[in-house]
Amino acid sequence: MLAQRKLLVVALAAASLALPLASQARVDLDINIAPPAPRYELVPPPRVGFVWAPGFWAWDGGHHRHVWRAGHFVRERRGQHWVPDRWAEHGGRYRYEPGRWER
């Protein structure tokens, strides 16, 4: 029983060390289908402690089409501003760039 607990503790410690690496993993998605024009959303009134992240077109690879993801509030980070999700053209292909915080 004690050996099983030690093994569990070692496994949990190893998993906790791997989590930061997994959270830093990045996958680039390039497609040759341009997203549709942005939809215009009615932005709700401001909320204290939050900023509005506008909606964007996401790629649904299973159905080979863009799908709209509605805008939403994200918790504010002092000293940073929200850069919205977008698709950038690179040599006739489109690369998805997820929304992120910047200083």
N, CA, C and O atoms as CSV, one atom per row, in Angstrom:
chain,resi,resn,atom,element,x,y,z
A,1,MET,N,N,0.822,-1.194,0.000
A,1,MET,CA,C,0.000,0.000,0.000
A,1,MET,C,C,0.868,1.260,0.000
A,1,MET,O,O,0.590,2.206,-0.737
A,2,LEU,N,N,1.908,1.273,0.819
A,2,LEU,CA,C,2.797,2.430,0.888
A,2,LEU,C,C,3.525,2.623,-0.445
A,2,LEU,O,O,3.718,3.751,-0.898
A,3,ALA,N,N,3.923,1.520,-1.063
A,3,ALA,CA,C,4.594,1.598,-2.364
A,3,ALA,C,C,3.660,2.174,-3.417
A,3,ALA,O,O,4.105,2.941,-4.271
A,4,GLN,N,N,2.386,1.827,-3.380
A,4,GLN,CA,C,1.408,2.356,-4.332
A,4,GLN,C,C,1.224,3.856,-4.139
A,4,GLN,O,O,1.109,4.598,-5.115
A,5,ARG,N,N,1.195,4.303,-2.901
A,5,ARG,CA,C,1.060,5.742,-2.625
A,5,ARG,C,C,2.278,6.505,-3.137
A,5,ARG,O,O,2.145,7.573,-3.734
A,6,LYS,N,N,3.461,5.952,-2.903
A,6,LYS,CA,C,4.681,6.610,-3.393
A,6,LYS,C,C,4.669,6.690,-4.908
A,6,LYS,O,O,5.048,7.707,-5.488
A,7,LEU,N,N,4.226,5.601,-5.552
A,7,LEU,CA,C,4.152,5.594,-7.016
A,7,LEU,C,C,3.156,6.641,-7.499
A,7,LEU,O,O,3.415,7.332,-8.484
A,8,LEU,N,N,2.021,6.764,-6.818
A,8,LEU,CA,C,1.023,7.765,-7.184
A,8,LEU,C,C,1.583,9.176,-7.025
A,8,LEU,O,O,1.372,10.028,-7.887
A,9,VAL,N,N,2.292,9.425,-5.930
A,9,VAL,CA,C,2.884,10.749,-5.698
A,9,VAL,C,C,3.905,11.065,-6.784
A,9,VAL,O,O,3.936,12.185,-7.294
A,10,VAL,N,N,4.736,10.099,-7.142
A,10,VAL,CA,C,5.735,10.306,-8.190
A,10,VAL,C,C,5.047,10.574,-9.525
A,10,VAL,O,O,5.472,11.457,-10.271
A,11,ALA,N,N,3.985,9.820,-9.837
A,11,ALA,CA,C,3.260,10.015,-11.094
A,11,ALA,C,C,2.614,11.396,-11.144
A,11,ALA,O,O,2.665,12.067,-12.175
A,12,LEU,N,N,2.010,11.824,-10.041
A,12,LEU,CA,C,1.383,13.153,-10.005
A,12,LEU,C,C,2.428,14.260,-10.127
A,12,LEU,O,O,2.191,15.268,-10.793
A,13,ALA,N,N,3.573,14.078,-9.492
A,13,ALA,CA,C,4.635,15.085,-9.596
A,13,ALA,C,C,5.145,15.179,-11.030
A,13,ALA,O,O,5.371,16.278,-11.538
A,14,ALA,N,N,5.325,14.048,-11.674
A,14,ALA,CA,C,5.792,14.043,-13.072
A,14,ALA,C,C,4.763,14.705,-13.971
A,14,ALA,O,O,5.122,15.467,-14.869
A,15,ALA,N,N,3.495,14.424,-13.741
A,15,ALA,CA,C,2.435,15.031,-14.557
A,15,ALA,C,C,2.400,16.540,-14.357
A,15,ALA,O,O,2.192,17.284,-15.316
A,16,SER,N,N,2.602,17.002,-13.125
A,16,SER,CA,C,2.565,18.451,-12.879
A,16,SER,C,C,3.729,19.164,-13.552
A,16,SER,O,O,3.603,20.330,-13.924
A,17,LEU,N,N,4.858,18.484,-13.713
A,17,LEU,CA,C,5.985,19.080,-14.424
A,17,LEU,C,C,5.724,19.148,-15.916
A,17,LEU,O,O,6.216,20.054,-16.589
A,18,ALA,N,N,4.957,18.205,-16.444
A,18,ALA,CA,C,4.672,18.170,-17.881
A,18,ALA,C,C,3.600,19.178,-18.272
A,18,ALA,O,O,3.554,19.596,-19.429
A,19,LEU,N,N,2.741,19.579,-17.347
A,19,LEU,CA,C,1.647,20.489,-17.694
A,19,LEU,C,C,2.111,21.799,-18.294
A,19,LEU,O,O,1.545,22.214,-19.305
A,20,PRO,N,N,3.109,22.485,-17.736
A,20,PRO,CA,C,3.534,23.737,-18.368
A,20,PRO,C,C,4.013,23.529,-19.802
A,20,PRO,O,O,3.784,24.385,-20.656
A,21,LEU,N,N,4.666,22.418,-20.074
A,21,LEU,CA,C,5.126,22.155,-21.431
A,21,LEU,C,C,3.947,21.965,-22.379
A,21,LEU,O,O,3.947,22.492,-23.492
A,22,ALA,N,N,2.950,21.215,-21.936
A,22,ALA,CA,C,1.780,20.992,-22.777
A,22,ALA,C,C,1.028,22.296,-23.025
A,22,ALA,O,O,0.510,22.515,-24.120
A,23,SER,N,N,0.967,23.162,-22.012
A,23,SER,CA,C,0.234,24.415,-22.185
A,23,SER,C,C,0.970,25.375,-23.110
A,23,SER,O,O,0.371,26.325,-23.616
A,24,GLN,N,N,2.263,25.142,-23.340
A,24,GLN,CA,C,3.032,26.000,-24.221
A,24,GLN,C,C,3.072,25.452,-25.644
A,24,GLN,O,O,3.623,26.098,-26.535
A,25,ALA,N,N,2.499,24.274,-25.870
A,25,ALA,CA,C,2.499,23.689,-27.205
A,25,ALA,C,C,1.710,24.584,-28.152
A,25,ALA,O,O,0.733,25.216,-27.752
A,26,ARG,N,N,2.138,24.632,-29.405
A,26,ARG,CA,C,1.481,25.491,-30.384
A,26,ARG,C,C,1.271,24.712,-31.672
A,26,ARG,O,O,2.154,23.990,-32.135
A,27,VAL,N,N,0.101,24.871,-32.230
A,27,VAL,CA,C,-0.205,24.236,-33.503
A,27,VAL,C,C,-0.632,25.325,-34.471
A,27,VAL,O,O,-1.588,26.056,-34.212
A,28,ASP,N,N,0.081,25.434,-35.589
A,28,ASP,CA,C,-0.299,26.404,-36.616
A,28,ASP,C,C,-1.257,25.726,-37.578
A,28,ASP,O,O,-1.073,24.564,-37.942
A,29,LEU,N,N,-2.279,26.459,-37.984
A,29,LEU,CA,C,-3.258,25.942,-38.921
A,29,LEU,C,C,-3.281,26.844,-40.141
A,29,LEU,O,O,-3.666,28.010,-40.056
A,30,ASP,N,N,-2.867,26.301,-41.270
A,30,ASP,CA,C,-2.913,27.028,-42.540
A,30,ASP,C,C,-3.926,26.342,-43.444
A,30,ASP,O,O,-3.896,25.123,-43.614
A,31,ILE,N,N,-4.822,27.136,-44.021
A,31,ILE,CA,C,-5.812,26.586,-44.959
A,31,ILE,C,C,-5.844,27.484,-46.190
A,31,ILE,O,O,-5.351,28.611,-46.153
A,32,ASN,N,N,-6.414,26.993,-47.266
A,32,ASN,CA,C,-6.472,27.802,-48.487
A,32,ASN,C,C,-7.863,28.377,-48.729
A,32,ASN,O,O,-8.163,28.831,-49.833
A,33,ILE,N,N,-8.706,28.360,-47.712
A,33,ILE,CA,C,-10.058,28.910,-47.817
A,33,ILE,C,C,-10.140,30.147,-46.922
A,33,ILE,O,O,-10.023,30.049,-45.700
A,34,ALA,N,N,-10.341,31.295,-47.534
A,34,ALA,CA,C,-10.429,32.543,-46.768
A,34,ALA,C,C,-11.675,32.537,-45.887
A,34,ALA,O,O,-12.710,31.995,-46.276
A,35,PRO,N,N,-11.580,33.135,-44.707
A,35,PRO,CA,C,-12.782,33.232,-43.875
A,35,PRO,C,C,-13.763,34.229,-44.481
A,35,PRO,O,O,-13.358,35.145,-45.196
A,36,PRO,N,N,-15.047,34.054,-44.198
A,36,PRO,CA,C,-16.036,35.040,-44.656
A,36,PRO,C,C,-15.788,36.396,-43.990
A,36,PRO,O,O,-14.983,36.508,-43.065
A,37,ALA,N,N,-16.478,37.399,-44.465
A,37,ALA,CA,C,-16.386,38.728,-43.847
A,37,ALA,C,C,-16.838,38.640,-42.388
A,37,ALA,O,O,-17.721,37.847,-42.061
A,38,PRO,N,N,-16.242,39.446,-41.516
A,38,PRO,CA,C,-16.658,39.400,-40.103
A,38,PRO,C,C,-18.130,39.749,-39.954
A,38,PRO,O,O,-18.676,40.545,-40.718
A,39,ARG,N,N,-18.748,39.154,-38.982
A,39,ARG,CA,C,-20.124,39.510,-38.649
A,39,ARG,C,C,-20.066,40.693,-37.700
A,39,ARG,O,O,-19.119,40.839,-36.926
A,40,TYR,N,N,-21.066,41.517,-37.766
A,40,TYR,CA,C,-21.137,42.640,-36.844
A,40,TYR,C,C,-22.009,42.230,-35.671
A,40,TYR,O,O,-23.153,41.807,-35.835
A,41,GLU,N,N,-21.437,42.368,-34.486
A,41,GLU,CA,C,-22.132,41.968,-33.274
A,41,GLU,C,C,-22.507,43.199,-32.459
A,41,GLU,O,O,-21.788,44.198,-32.456
A,42,LEU,N,N,-23.607,43.118,-31.788
A,42,LEU,CA,C,-23.987,44.153,-30.844
A,42,LEU,C,C,-23.177,43.908,-29.576
A,42,LEU,O,O,-23.378,42.910,-28.883
A,43,VAL,N,N,-22.269,44.820,-29.283
A,43,VAL,CA,C,-21.412,44.657,-28.111
A,43,VAL,C,C,-22.190,45.079,-26.879
A,43,VAL,O,O,-22.724,46.187,-26.830
A,44,PRO,N,N,-22.262,44.196,-25.873
A,44,PRO,CA,C,-23.001,44.564,-24.665
A,44,PRO,C,C,-22.294,45.674,-23.894
A,44,PRO,O,O,-21.125,45.961,-24.155
A,45,PRO,N,N,-22.982,46.293,-22.958
A,45,PRO,CA,C,-22.364,47.347,-22.150
A,45,PRO,C,C,-21.123,46.813,-21.424
A,45,PRO,O,O,-21.053,45.626,-21.103
A,46,PRO,N,N,-20.154,47.683,-21.169
A,46,PRO,CA,C,-18.935,47.243,-20.480
A,46,PRO,C,C,-19.236,46.618,-19.116
A,46,PRO,O,O,-20.215,46.962,-18.454
A,47,ARG,N,N,-18.365,45.692,-18.721
A,47,ARG,CA,C,-18.445,45.070,-17.396
A,47,ARG,C,C,-17.148,45.383,-16.661
A,47,ARG,O,O,-16.061,45.234,-17.220
A,48,VAL,N,N,-17.259,45.808,-15.433
A,48,VAL,CA,C,-16.081,46.136,-14.632
A,48,VAL,C,C,-15.218,44.882,-14.482
A,48,VAL,O,O,-15.708,43.819,-14.100
A,49,GLY,N,N,-13.920,45.026,-14.790
A,49,GLY,CA,C,-12.986,43.924,-14.635
A,49,GLY,C,C,-12.905,43.001,-15.836
A,49,GLY,O,O,-12.217,41.982,-15.782
A,50,PHE,N,N,-13.604,43.340,-16.935
A,50,PHE,CA,C,-13.612,42.502,-18.126
A,50,PHE,C,C,-13.405,43.349,-19.370
A,50,PHE,O,O,-13.676,44.550,-19.366
A,51,VAL,N,N,-12.925,42.719,-20.433
A,51,VAL,CA,C,-12.839,43.364,-21.746
A,51,VAL,C,C,-13.569,42.475,-22.749
A,51,VAL,O,O,-13.705,41.269,-22.546
A,52,TRP,N,N,-14.028,43.081,-23.814
A,52,TRP,CA,C,-14.772,42.362,-24.842
A,52,TRP,C,C,-13.806,41.756,-25.853
A,52,TRP,O,O,-12.972,42.458,-26.424
A,53,ALA,N,N,-13.924,40.451,-26.070
A,53,ALA,CA,C,-13.166,39.753,-27.114
A,53,ALA,C,C,-14.146,39.543,-28.264
A,53,ALA,O,O,-15.080,38.754,-28.124
A,54,PRO,N,N,-13.964,40.226,-29.397
A,54,PRO,CA,C,-14.942,40.127,-30.482
A,54,PRO,C,C,-14.998,38.733,-31.080
A,54,PRO,O,O,-14.060,37.943,-30.966
A,55,GLY,N,N,-16.129,38.454,-31.724
A,55,GLY,CA,C,-16.313,37.169,-32.381
A,55,GLY,C,C,-15.361,37.007,-33.559
A,55,GLY,O,O,-14.771,37.980,-34.030
A,56,PHE,N,N,-15.216,35.779,-34.027
A,56,PHE,CA,C,-14.307,35.482,-35.133
A,56,PHE,C,C,-14.749,34.193,-35.830
A,56,PHE,O,O,-15.544,33.422,-35.293
A,57,TRP,N,N,-14.228,33.982,-37.012
A,57,TRP,CA,C,-14.496,32.757,-37.749
A,57,TRP,C,C,-13.460,31.701,-37.351
A,57,TRP,O,O,-12.258,31.932,-37.483
A,58,ALA,N,N,-13.917,30.558,-36.870
A,58,ALA,CA,C,-13.044,29.431,-36.523
A,58,ALA,C,C,-13.157,28.386,-37.632
A,58,ALA,O,O,-14.166,28.330,-38.334
A,59,TRP,N,N,-12.142,27.576,-37.785
A,59,TRP,CA,C,-12.147,26.535,-38.804
A,59,TRP,C,C,-12.639,25.232,-38.199
A,59,TRP,O,O,-12.096,24.759,-37.200
A,60,ASP,N,N,-13.672,24.651,-38.807
A,60,ASP,CA,C,-14.199,23.347,-38.408
A,60,ASP,C,C,-13.659,22.332,-39.408
A,60,ASP,O,O,-14.257,22.109,-40.461
A,61,GLY,N,N,-12.529,21.720,-39.077
A,61,GLY,CA,C,-11.875,20.787,-39.983
A,61,GLY,C,C,-12.710,19.562,-40.303
A,61,GLY,O,O,-12.593,18.995,-41.389
A,62,GLY,N,N,-13.549,19.149,-39.371
A,62,GLY,CA,C,-14.398,17.982,-39.609
A,62,GLY,C,C,-15.410,18.215,-40.716
A,62,GLY,O,O,-15.766,17.291,-41.447
A,63,HIS,N,N,-15.872,19.455,-40.838
A,63,HIS,CA,C,-16.860,19.803,-41.863
A,63,HIS,C,C,-16.262,20.667,-42.974
A,63,HIS,O,O,-16.963,21.063,-43.905
A,64,HIS,N,N,-14.973,20.953,-42.872
A,64,HIS,CA,C,-14.253,21.747,-43.882
A,64,HIS,C,C,-14.944,23.080,-44.168
A,64,HIS,O,O,-15.223,23.426,-45.316
A,65,ARG,N,N,-15.208,23.812,-43.094
A,65,ARG,CA,C,-15.861,25.111,-43.254
A,65,ARG,C,C,-15.559,25.992,-42.049
A,65,ARG,O,O,-15.151,25.507,-40.993
A,66,HIS,N,N,-15.764,27.281,-42.222
A,66,HIS,CA,C,-15.635,28.226,-41.118
A,66,HIS,C,C,-16.947,28.258,-40.336
A,66,HIS,O,O,-18.031,28.136,-40.905
A,67,VAL,N,N,-16.824,28.423,-39.035
A,67,VAL,CA,C,-18.001,28.574,-38.172
A,67,VAL,C,C,-17.784,29.803,-37.299
A,67,VAL,O,O,-16.662,30.070,-36.869
A,68,TRP,N,N,-18.838,30.540,-37.038
A,68,TRP,CA,C,-18.730,31.770,-36.265
A,68,TRP,C,C,-18.685,31.460,-34.774
A,68,TRP,O,O,-19.497,30.689,-34.263
A,69,ARG,N,N,-17.729,32.069,-34.089
A,69,ARG,CA,C,-17.630,32.005,-32.632
A,69,ARG,C,C,-17.971,33.400,-32.118
A,69,ARG,O,O,-17.272,34.373,-32.401
A,70,ALA,N,N,-19.041,33.475,-31.369
A,70,ALA,CA,C,-19.539,34.769,-30.880
A,70,ALA,C,C,-18.550,35.409,-29.911
A,70,ALA,O,O,-17.789,34.724,-29.227
A,71,GLY,N,N,-18.580,36.734,-29.872
A,71,GLY,CA,C,-17.749,37.474,-28.938
A,71,GLY,C,C,-18.139,37.177,-27.505
A,71,GLY,O,O,-19.235,36.687,-27.233
A,72,HIS,N,N,-17.231,37.478,-26.594
A,72,HIS,CA,C,-17.470,37.204,-25.179
A,72,HIS,C,C,-16.545,38.078,-24.327
A,72,HIS,O,O,-15.566,38.641,-24.818
A,73,PHE,N,N,-16.875,38.172,-23.067
A,73,PHE,CA,C,-16.034,38.916,-22.141
A,73,PHE,C,C,-14.914,38.019,-21.621
A,73,PHE,O,O,-15.123,36.834,-21.363
A,74,VAL,N,N,-13.718,38.602,-21.470
A,74,VAL,CA,C,-12.596,37.906,-20.834
A,74,VAL,C,C,-12.125,38.771,-19.667
A,74,VAL,O,O,-12.181,40.000,-19.718
A,75,ARG,N,N,-11.666,38.105,-18.626
A,75,ARG,CA,C,-11.225,38.833,-17.433
A,75,ARG,C,C,-10.038,39.727,-17.772
A,75,ARG,O,O,-9.074,39.296,-18.404
A,76,GLU,N,N,-10.128,40.965,-17.343
A,76,GLU,CA,C,-9.095,41.969,-17.613
A,76,GLU,C,C,-7.771,41.587,-16.963
A,76,GLU,O,O,-7.740,40.980,-15.893
A,77,ARG,N,N,-6.675,41.957,-17.633
A,77,ARG,CA,C,-5.327,41.796,-17.068
A,77,ARG,C,C,-4.681,43.181,-17.050
A,77,ARG,O,O,-4.469,43.791,-18.098
A,78,ARG,N,N,-4.379,43.654,-15.878
A,78,ARG,CA,C,-3.799,44.998,-15.737
A,78,ARG,C,C,-2.498,45.110,-16.521
A,78,ARG,O,O,-1.663,44.205,-16.490
A,79,GLY,N,N,-2.332,46.236,-17.227
A,79,GLY,CA,C,-1.114,46.489,-17.976
A,79,GLY,C,C,-1.050,45.758,-19.307
A,79,GLY,O,O,-0.024,45.802,-19.987
A,80,GLN,N,N,-2.142,45.078,-19.693
A,80,GLN,CA,C,-2.156,44.356,-20.960
A,80,GLN,C,C,-3.414,44.725,-21.740
A,80,GLN,O,O,-4.388,45.223,-21.174
A,81,HIS,N,N,-3.378,44.475,-23.048
A,81,HIS,CA,C,-4.568,44.691,-23.870
A,81,HIS,C,C,-4.839,43.425,-24.688
A,81,HIS,O,O,-3.927,42.655,-24.988
A,82,TRP,N,N,-6.094,43.231,-25.035
A,82,TRP,CA,C,-6.523,42.044,-25.768
A,82,TRP,C,C,-6.311,42.243,-27.263
A,82,TRP,O,O,-6.753,43.240,-27.833
A,83,VAL,N,N,-5.631,41.289,-27.895
A,83,VAL,CA,C,-5.455,41.267,-29.347
A,83,VAL,C,C,-6.411,40.191,-29.857
A,83,VAL,O,O,-6.247,39.020,-29.516
A,84,PRO,N,N,-7.407,40.562,-30.666
A,84,PRO,CA,C,-8.432,39.600,-31.079
A,84,PRO,C,C,-7.914,38.472,-31.980
A,84,PRO,O,O,-6.885,38.602,-32.643
A,85,ASP,N,N,-8.654,37.374,-31.981
A,85,ASP,CA,C,-8.399,36.268,-32.905
A,85,ASP,C,C,-8.482,36.810,-34.325
A,85,ASP,O,O,-9.252,37.732,-34.595
A,86,ARG,N,N,-7.683,36.236,-35.243
A,86,ARG,CA,C,-7.751,36.692,-36.628
A,86,ARG,C,C,-7.142,35.641,-37.548
A,86,ARG,O,O,-6.465,34.712,-37.108
A,87,TRP,N,N,-7.402,35.818,-38.826
A,87,TRP,CA,C,-6.787,35.014,-39.882
A,87,TRP,C,C,-5.852,35.929,-40.658
A,87,TRP,O,O,-6.269,36.992,-41.117
A,88,ALA,N,N,-4.593,35.529,-40.809
A,88,ALA,CA,C,-3.615,36.321,-41.552
A,88,ALA,C,C,-3.260,35.578,-42.834
A,88,ALA,O,O,-3.042,34.367,-42.819
A,89,GLU,N,N,-3.203,36.313,-43.942
A,89,GLU,CA,C,-2.859,35.692,-45.222
A,89,GLU,C,C,-1.343,35.561,-45.338
A,89,GLU,O,O,-0.603,36.500,-45.043
A,90,HIS,N,N,-0.897,34.401,-45.767
A,90,HIS,CA,C,0.529,34.111,-45.976
A,90,HIS,C,C,0.652,33.353,-47.299
A,90,HIS,O,O,0.414,32.147,-47.353
A,91,GLY,N,N,1.023,34.063,-48.360
A,91,GLY,CA,C,1.240,33.405,-49.644
A,91,GLY,C,C,0.024,32.680,-50.195
A,91,GLY,O,O,0.148,31.569,-50.711
A,92,GLY,N,N,-1.141,33.288,-50.093
A,92,GLY,CA,C,-2.356,32.680,-50.629
A,92,GLY,C,C,-3.005,31.673,-49.703
A,92,GLY,O,O,-4.028,31.084,-50.054
A,93,ARG,N,N,-2.437,31.464,-48.534
A,93,ARG,CA,C,-3.032,30.583,-47.527
A,93,ARG,C,C,-3.360,31.442,-46.313
A,93,ARG,O,O,-2.854,32.555,-46.171
A,94,TYR,N,N,-4.199,30.922,-45.453
A,94,TYR,CA,C,-4.664,31.681,-44.295
A,94,TYR,C,C,-4.270,30.959,-43.021
A,94,TYR,O,O,-4.527,29.766,-42.860
A,95,ARG,N,N,-3.640,31.699,-42.116
A,95,ARG,CA,C,-3.171,31.142,-40.845
A,95,ARG,C,C,-3.981,31.757,-39.716
A,95,ARG,O,O,-4.110,32.977,-39.605
A,96,TYR,N,N,-4.521,30.880,-38.885
A,96,TYR,CA,C,-5.280,31.327,-37.723
A,96,TYR,C,C,-4.323,31.774,-36.625
A,96,TYR,O,O,-3.375,31.067,-36.285
A,97,GLU,N,N,-4.588,32.960,-36.076
A,97,GLU,CA,C,-3.818,33.491,-34.951
A,97,GLU,C,C,-4.789,33.713,-33.796
A,97,GLU,O,O,-5.620,34.620,-33.845
A,98,PRO,N,N,-4.683,32.884,-32.754
A,98,PRO,CA,C,-5.637,32.999,-31.645
A,98,PRO,C,C,-5.511,34.324,-30.904
A,98,PRO,O,O,-4.448,34.946,-30.895
A,99,GLY,N,N,-6.608,34.746,-30.283
A,99,GLY,CA,C,-6.580,35.952,-29.460
A,99,GLY,C,C,-5.597,35.769,-28.320
A,99,GLY,O,O,-5.352,34.652,-27.864
A,100,ARG,N,N,-5.035,36.889,-27.863
A,100,ARG,CA,C,-4.021,36.805,-26.815
A,100,ARG,C,C,-3.883,38.147,-26.107
A,100,ARG,O,O,-4.349,39.181,-26.585
A,101,TRP,N,N,-3.236,38.093,-24.966
A,101,TRP,CA,C,-2.917,39.306,-24.216
A,101,TRP,C,C,-1.531,39.780,-24.588
A,101,TRP,O,O,-0.624,38.969,-24.774
A,102,GLU,N,N,-1.358,41.091,-24.699
A,102,GLU,CA,C,-0.043,41.694,-24.950
A,102,GLU,C,C,0.151,42.857,-23.987
A,102,GLU,O,O,-0.805,43.497,-23.548
A,103,ARG,N,N,1.406,43.108,-23.676
A,103,ARG,CA,C,1.741,44.254,-22.807
A,103,ARG,C,C,1.795,45.510,-23.629
A,103,ARG,O,O,2.060,46.587,-23.095
